[in-house]
Every structure is written in C-alpha cells, then in structure tokens.
Amino acid sequence: MRTLVAVIVGVGHLAAGCSRAHISPGFGRANQEAFAMQEPPLAKPPSATNMTLDTQEADVISASYLRSLAGKTKTAEPEPVLYVAPPQQRQAAPSLAPSVPKD
C-alpha cells in the first residue's frame, strides 16, 4: 500500500514538474532555428496539365477503338499458313525390323 502511494505521489510530482508551464520559452529555440534553416524551400505545385488531344492523336485513338470493337463482332480472317517440307537427304533406306515382311 505504501509503495502504491509512493508511486502515485512520484508520478504526480513528475507530471507537475515536467509540464509545459515549467519549461522556459527559449527551450529548444536554438534547435528549432537550426532545423528551420535546413528545410528546403517549398516547391510550387505543378501547373495543371493540358489534357486536350490534337487531331492526329484523336484519329489514332478512335481507329484503335473501332478496331477493338470490330474484333468482337466479326470473325478474324485466318492468316495464311506456309508449309515447308524438310530438305531431303540422299541416304540408304533404313533397314526394317526382321518381323516386317519383305515385298
């Protein structure tokens, strides 16, 4: 019980002695001035961007949009396929297995 009272009284004294009212007005002023000199100047906000399109950009965007819509409504034309035969080499015919009958 005594320790509890002592702790409460001690915390009360610390709270009362360390409040802002007991600190001098010049406390920390040197640090504040030194840090204020190190702060970079505030940058002005960037100007609003111009979001208008010129005629060429609008044409490209509209053409790609129409192409993307057309792909959903019609079938795509198949691309031509080119078949290439492997080069023939002149070699003897491979020997067949003994179980294969001879003609």
C-alpha positions, 0 to 999 in steps of 0.5 A, a space after each residue: 500500500 505504501 509503495 502504491 502511494 509512493 508511486 502515485 505521489 512520484 508520478 504526480 510530482 513528475 507530471 507537475 514538474 515536467 509540464 509545459 508551464 515549467 519549461 522556459 520559452 527559449 527551450 529548444 529555440 536554438 534547435 528549432 532555428 537550426 532545423 528551420 534553416 535546413 528545410 528546403 524551400 517549398 516547391 510550387 505545385 505543378 501547373 495543371 496539365 493540358 489534357 486536350 488531344 490534337 487531331 492526329 492523336 484523336 484519329 489514332 485513338 478512335 481507329 484503335 477503338 473501332 478496331 477493338 470493337 470490330 474484333 468482337 463482332 466479326 470473325 478474324 480472317 485466318 492468316 495464311 499458313 506456309 508449309 515447308 517440307 524438310 530438305 531431303 537427304 540422299 541416304 540408304 533406306 533404313 533397314 526394317 525390323 526382321 518381323 516386317 515382311 519383305 515385298 
